Amino acid sequence: MGRIFVGAIVISALLAGAAIYYLQVYGYYQVVEASSPAAEIRMTTLDGVAEPLLIEGFEGIDADSSPIRFRACFRTPQSMAMLTETYRLYDGATPLVAPGWFDCFDAQAIGQALEEGHAIAYLGEENIQYGIDRVIAIMDDGRAYAWNQINHCGEVVFNGAPAPADCPEK
């Protein structure tokens, strides 16, 4: 009788582990079609206006389960000189890891390129959802990446504290 009980527990644990793994890595993500409105990449100008960026070759994923699961890869034909003269830079950009099957987005390589100056991070849209900014990193060869990142307002508010004075109303 004990063997059956132990076997049932082991099988249940394996099935639960497999289900949790699947849901975290595959289950909640959806491919963002290049023709969908979610695939429009916008960047904030120095004047504070978020406007569409000229892009090509868009690949993206997103999930309804979390506002920071958006990832995208694309190219832009615009020059780095024009981009830095037109759009706001983003301090503290930290690329978030994507699922392994979304292989165009390598957070470690993007982060290293940002540190070494081979890429520049721009503000895509501030507070795309409250406390979440869209960040765009553009490499010097035109490859570009986008992800959602928690901003300073989100860090404070999501931890249960009142919003700092410089944050918008929730």
C-alpha positions in Angstrom: 0.0 0.0 0.0 2.9 2.4 0.8 4.4 1.9 -2.6 1.2 2.9 -4.3 0.9 6.0 -2.1 4.6 7.0 -2.7 4.2 6.3 -6.5 1.1 8.5 -6.6 2.9 11.4 -4.8 6.0 11.1 -7.2 3.8 11.0 -10.3 1.7 14.0 -9.1 4.9 16.0 -8.3 6.4 15.2 -11.8 3.1 16.2 -13.5 2.9 19.4 -11.5 6.5 20.3 -12.2 6.0 19.7 -15.9 2.9 21.8 -15.9 4.6 24.7 -14.1 7.6 24.6 -16.4 5.3 24.6 -19.5 3.2 27.5 -18.3 6.2 29.6 -17.4 8.2 29.0 -20.6 5.5 28.5 -23.2 1.9 28.7 -21.9 1.3 32.3 -21.3 3.3 33.8 -24.2 1.7 34.7 -27.5 3.4 35.7 -30.7 2.8 39.3 -31.6 2.0 39.5 -35.3 3.9 42.3 -37.2 0.6 43.6 -38.5 -1.0 44.0 -35.0 -1.2 47.3 -33.2 1.0 45.8 -30.4 3.8 45.6 -32.9 4.0 49.3 -33.4 7.2 50.5 -31.8 7.0 54.0 -30.6 9.8 56.2 -29.2 9.6 59.3 -27.1 11.0 62.5 -28.7 13.0 65.0 -26.8 9.8 67.0 -26.7 8.0 64.2 -24.9 5.9 62.9 -27.7 5.8 59.1 -28.4 5.9 58.6 -32.1 6.1 55.5 -34.3 9.6 54.4 -35.3 10.4 53.2 -38.8 11.1 49.4 -38.4 11.4 46.2 -40.4 11.6 42.5 -39.7 9.6 42.6 -36.5 9.4 39.6 -34.2 7.7 39.8 -30.9 6.1 38.0 -27.9 3.9 39.1 -25.1 1.7 37.7 -22.3 -1.4 39.0 -20.5 -0.1 37.5 -17.3 2.5 40.2 -16.7 3.1 43.7 -18.1 6.9 43.0 -18.3 6.7 39.9 -20.6 6.8 41.9 -23.8 10.0 41.3 -25.9 10.6 42.3 -29.5 13.4 42.2 -32.1 13.5 44.3 -35.3 15.7 46.5 -37.4 15.6 50.2 -38.1 17.2 51.9 -41.0 17.5 55.2 -39.2 21.0 56.3 -38.2 22.3 56.5 -34.6 23.1 60.2 -35.1 19.5 61.0 -36.0 18.1 58.8 -33.3 20.2 60.3 -30.5 19.3 63.8 -31.7 15.6 63.1 -31.8 14.7 60.7 -29.0 15.1 60.5 -25.2 17.8 58.2 -23.9 16.9 55.8 -21.1 19.1 55.5 -18.1 19.3 52.2 -16.3 18.1 50.0 -19.1 18.2 46.3 -18.0 17.2 43.8 -20.7 15.0 41.1 -19.2 15.6 37.5 -20.1 13.3 36.0 -22.8 12.2 32.4 -23.0 14.9 30.2 -24.7 12.6 29.5 -27.7 12.5 33.2 -28.6 16.1 33.1 -29.8 16.3 36.5 -31.4 16.3 38.2 -28.0 19.5 37.6 -26.0 19.3 39.7 -22.9 22.9 39.1 -21.9 24.3 40.1 -25.3 22.0 43.2 -25.4 23.1 44.2 -21.8 26.8 43.8 -22.8 26.3 45.9 -26.0 24.7 48.6 -23.8 27.7 48.5 -21.4 30.3 48.6 -24.1 28.6 51.4 -26.1 27.7 49.3 -29.1 24.0 50.0 -28.4 22.0 52.9 -27.0 18.8 52.6 -24.9 15.9 54.9 -25.6 12.6 55.6 -23.9 10.0 53.9 -26.0 6.9 55.0 -24.0 6.9 56.0 -20.4 4.2 54.4 -18.2 2.9 52.2 -21.1 1.1 50.7 -18.1 1.4 52.4 -14.7 4.9 51.9 -13.4 6.1 50.2 -16.6 8.2 51.8 -19.3 8.9 50.4 -22.8 12.6 50.5 -23.5 14.2 50.3 -26.9 17.8 49.4 -27.4 19.3 50.0 -30.8 22.7 48.6 -31.9 25.1 50.5 -34.0 24.3 48.1 -36.9 20.6 48.8 -36.9 19.4 45.8 -35.0 17.0 46.8 -32.3 15.3 45.2 -29.3 12.3 46.3 -27.1 11.1 45.2 -23.7 9.0 46.5 -20.8 10.8 47.5 -17.6 9.5 48.6 -14.2 10.3 52.3 -13.6 11.1 54.0 -10.3 7.4 54.8 -9.7 6.5 51.1 -10.2 9.2 49.9 -7.9 7.9 52.0 -5.1 4.2 51.5 -5.6 4.4 47.7 -6.4 6.1 47.3 -3.0 3.1 48.8 -1.3 4.5 52.3 -0.6 2.9 55.6 -1.7 4.0 57.0 -5.0 6.9 59.5 -4.9 5.9 63.1 -5.7 7.4 63.0 -9.2 5.2 60.1 -10.2 1.8 60.4 -12.1 -1.4 59.4 -10.4 -2.2 55.7 -10.5 
